[in-house]
Amino acid sequence: MFQYSLRYSIDYRTNTKAKDDKLLDFCQNALIDNVTFFMNSEEINAGHLDAEQTQTWLDAIEKIAKKLKKSEITFSLNPFSTLMHSDRGQKIAAGFEPMVDQNGRVAQSIGCPADEKWRDYLTDRYAQYASIHPKELWLEDDFRHFNHSPLELGCFCDHHMKIYQDKLDEKISRAQFVKKILQTGEPTKERRVYLDVARQEMIETVHQIEGRVHVISPQTNLALMTSLPDWHALEARDWNKLFDNLSGAGHPRIARPHLPAYNEIAPLKYSRTFEKYTRTTAAYLGDEAQLFPELENYMYSPFVKSLKFTQFQIETSALVGAKGILMNLFDMSGNGINDEYHYAEMLAESKPFLNEITSRTLKMGQSQGIKILVDQDSSYTLHTKIGKDIKELLPHETNWAALLSTFGFATSIVPYQSGLRLEDEIIAISGQLFRNMKTEQVTDLIENNIVLLDGKAVQVLLDRDLGKLLHIKSAKWHQVRSGYQTFESADNQTIEGIKNPRISMLQHTGDYLQLDYDNEAQVDVWTYAYNQEDKKLGKVMTMIDDHIIVMPMNEDEKYGWESQYIGFKQVLYQKMLDSIVSVDYLSKMPNTKLAIGGEDSQTLWIANFTLDDYNQITWHAASEVAGKKAVVILRHDNQSVKKEVVLRQKDDNVIIPIALPHLTLVQVRIEEDSEE
């Protein structure tokens, strides 16, 4: 059963029986399974609370929890802070040291994660929280070294600097240490020391908390809210070790992955960031983790996000195999339930459908399609470009995930670990991930798989003298808007009715890596670069040795790969891959996501991330499925509906004769023994 967990804030000073009754009515009408109570949240946050202040909150929450229990609704606790999200004009009153960022700015209310007093304080509070035996006891997503406004990255306090100096066995100033962390060229020992310390101190903290909590409340599950995987790499988060130490023996990994739309954004934009953050987090946590993605409608009400978009976010959480959803629908200042938002009706509509489709869980490790490689350790190895900004340490490894899934390809995200070997797969690598591998591992991946590479990945091969794997003779970067390249052309091809279609290399794109290949090499050129005077400059998209596809561009600092999101490119990737291997993708359905997998590998999840409606689903299937029967599960108002259809072949595609309206998810279950 799909679990609805409502995050809910009370103000114990102003709470009333009427508010409690309204909460209970909402839970019953919205089919809520669990209420996760905020403590000390947002506008009523009073900083790091002492034991007496904490007990006041617990007493108030426990009283309401007893009312919920009578209706078989469980409760969990969501203390609003660990280190503290940001400075709020308060001073640390608990006696521990404040965080200091890389520029020497000292926090007022944010703790230092290496301070034993902070760790002991936090452990004491979590032991106190456990005393009322919540189902889950959450650590907030301020449990991190970054994004503690107005600070950027911590911690570089005097205590931390002493730790770093001891590990380096040398005296070094904060400014010198930070400069070394960001230094261009080969990563420094200073960077490794910073990352190692950041990684280990958070593991030790959760281990200490777990040891106390499960003595007091053995049945309580400790759970963690997560932020952005690329930024977590900047603090060297070890996902496996962190969650193993947090969960404790006999308890599952429980996490709240970030759903990247606190306010409503264009659904096609949401589709891309969903890959970068939500699906990537799910991949790192593994198939056995229990995921409760975060539905946040900040600053609340339908003026922030429409009911339909909220509903779509909840339903598409099934695309990461979610066990349920953690919903922050109402404000955190104690106003309570607002029935004018009409969330109860919407949630009740979706619940039967979610219960049905999640009876078959989509596990990332079992998902079919193109495998996009990511690595939690990339901040250790990547090379900075300028050496001035901490953002230069962020990995850029999910670009293919966003692009290819938006183009309708079935994809999965695969965390790279030393010893991982892939063979006869389609894999996609962007950014500097190759720096994490030994030469023989790089060679094995490229030679034994169909591989898609961007310009940065190619540059790493060149830096490591591995350009021979691609038969590269010479390479030169040309900066975007430099007056050199302005557009890319698919010469001698007609795509979407356009002959020799052109794609911008001038706007919303990165620099161009012009590559020349050995004369005798097998290199098929699919597109060429031109300037504004129609002069052909060089090769762009190429296929090497019938299994390596190169898109030799990097990304724009602001716009990423936005120039690549165009139908011409979608068709080019379809044609290039079709010329090599059978591959699953959706055809003529822009911005529709396809996922294939599950335990039986015969289940499809198809989600329309647009405001357009499609009267049928057109699927380019990698396997023979035409003539088979399938059961399509969809939501019609508040009903989960099953429709039996026959899959029909039409040209190179399979037609699933079911409409896919805007902002809709359907599940398709193919029946194995139904050939006509």
C-alpha angles and dihedrals in degrees: 000000000000110000123225110203116184118205106216134182127207130182102216090204094059104023116124139193088249090060091048091050090049090051091052092048091050092050092051095046095043094044092240114181100188138018116212106201119215116221123204092350135181112302093020094044112131098186125251105354125218124227095271094049090047093052091055089059093046093050092052094046095046090055092056092041090061089058091050092049091062087063092046092252114141126213137221134184128241109186103198099228146030104168092000124259098241145339110283102179092276132117127228106262099176097079101249129121124266127243119258121201131220091272094053096255111152120219122229100207106009117100130229109248093216095053110111089207090058092047092049091045092051092046091051091051093048091049087053092049089052091058091082091050105234120192091237128015109201132207109212123238091254083084090104142085098243139062100034098143126253087019122072109198131359158250120027101130121140091265092053092045088056089052091050093046092051092052092046091042090223141089113255133165123236092250093049092046093051091046090054092048090056097037116136121242123032114010113261133233086246091062092049091049092051093048094044092052094046091049097048100043092059092047090051091048096054091043090056092047093048091051092058100037097053093050089058099036112015093179096054116104117219111220136184133216112217134205130196118340095215091053091045086058087059088062092041095243110192099206097194099046094041094053094040089055092044098047100046129203115322095013127105126239105259121188142166107219115203117257101209104227117076086162125031114276132174106294092229088056089048089054091061098045090045087066095045096051116012103037092039091054090049090052093052093049095052136227097290095057119108107231126201104177117210118253105193124176099184124206085016141234130071088287086075100042134001121243091242094054091046090050091049091052091052095048096045090054082086086075089076095044093255118189089205144325131268106213128200098186103145131050124277098228098083105264090129128203119359109199091190088077090066093215094141093063092047094048092048089052093056101040100082090047093049092048090054101046095043091056080086106048120211105224118193093220091058097043118120128220138053112357116223112201122219132171130206090207099057095108087066094060112025121108119235119229101214105002098226109095130056089222087072087074093061115108118232102205105127100067092102091048092057095042100044096043090050087052088057098254118145106245143171131195116232124193109223118231129176108272095028109140125189126186132181091002133126107243133177126204128185133169122016100318092126088070088073094061136077117243094255091051092052091048093048093050094049097042098045103041143048101259134196115198135183126210095268092052090050090049091055089054089052092048089054094047091249097121088113088075086069096033090242115173099178140355135195132177119225116197119235114258090014094127092255111092123020107162144013121225131200094214120207092010132110114210125175088352093304119118115219092358118208130219124195120258089171106066136039092004140095136244122305122240105209109208130193118195134207110278094237094046121112101245122155113198116214100172138017134207120241137182129227091274092058092253113154108234108175149305123309118169111029140169115218124200090346093285112057119080117193125196098181101203134106124210135271113248092233106024103032111197097340094133088061093061098091133112093245090062093045091057093044092056090046091052094044094050093041088057089060110031145350108274135179119240142137117251128216092357106109116205095009116135125220125197124178126187144060125149094307098039088222099098127096128196113199122184128184107217094185141077090242125098125227119205093208141007115252111199127183097209124206091206135047106271104138111123094025123120122240136188113226116203116201140155120252108184104303096342130094103222128198119204123185114217138171117236109234129202116230116175106305095341140076117230119217100197098219130105119245109202123196118290091013135136123199132180121218119200113193116211112225100208100044105097112141 
